[in-house]
Amino acid sequence: MSWDYTVYVRCERCTMRKIAEVVERITGKKVPDHELEEGELDFEAAIGPVDVTLHRFGASFSMSSTSGADRALGDLVDDIAAALGAVVDDAEAAELIEQEEADGWAPPRERRKPKKKAAKKPRKPEGDVEIAVIGDAGAPLASATTSTSVFYAQQAAGGMLRPSAATPDVPELLTDGGRYPLRGRALVCTVFQGTGAGREPKVRIRYDLDGYGRLTSIDEEPLG
């Protein structure tokens, strides 16, 4: 035998968002936004097959065994309604709904909170990269030039460099093994926008070395 059940509740300034907060507090499940219609909340995903309707006096929760609802769901809805406000009996609810329909009342449309735009990452220069291993006296021990595409491919998270070559084009000075024989104290990489005589220096990246070719820290200095 099928059954239908509806709970009416008084709730001052009731909104779907307010109901969703109560549902999440009681069930521990978040009510997701509906994917197709902006502002609509998918209560079924959090509590089950329940129709939630806003009224001028508050809200109503309707369910039916024909849609898969059971008595346990009815008990859960009772708890949600009690957390929102005072339950209204069917007769009083019918009068209130009839009056709001006669007045042409409609619930205000809720707006979805705008998503924060992700900050744009600064565009990386495209051109040459001059590489130099620096010794104790501050003089270069070895140098090389590569492209920004090769250099950035060699970079790992945080801007550090990978210990071994990421591609066959990576100069030896950008690897631990290639720097090891030099016993340098720093690796300095100057990144340029463009190539040739018209190129412009954009950033200087200094990596401190441990004396065995391995990086210990990074410091970036914008140049233009």
Secondary structure as UniProt FT lines:
FT   STRAND          4..10
FT   TURN            12..13
FT   HELIX           16..27
FT   TURN            38..39
FT   HELIX           43..47
FT   STRAND          51..54
FT   STRAND          58..64
FT   HELIX           65..67
FT   HELIX           71..84
FT   STRAND          87..88
FT   HELIX           90..102
FT   TURN            103..104
FT   STRAND          127..134
FT   TURN            136..137
FT   STRAND          140..147
FT   HELIX           148..154
FT   HELIX           157..159
FT   TURN            168..169
FT   HELIX           172..174
FT   HELIX           176..179
FT   HELIX           180..182
FT   STRAND          186..194
FT   HELIX           196..198
FT   STRAND          200..209
FT   STRAND          215..222
//
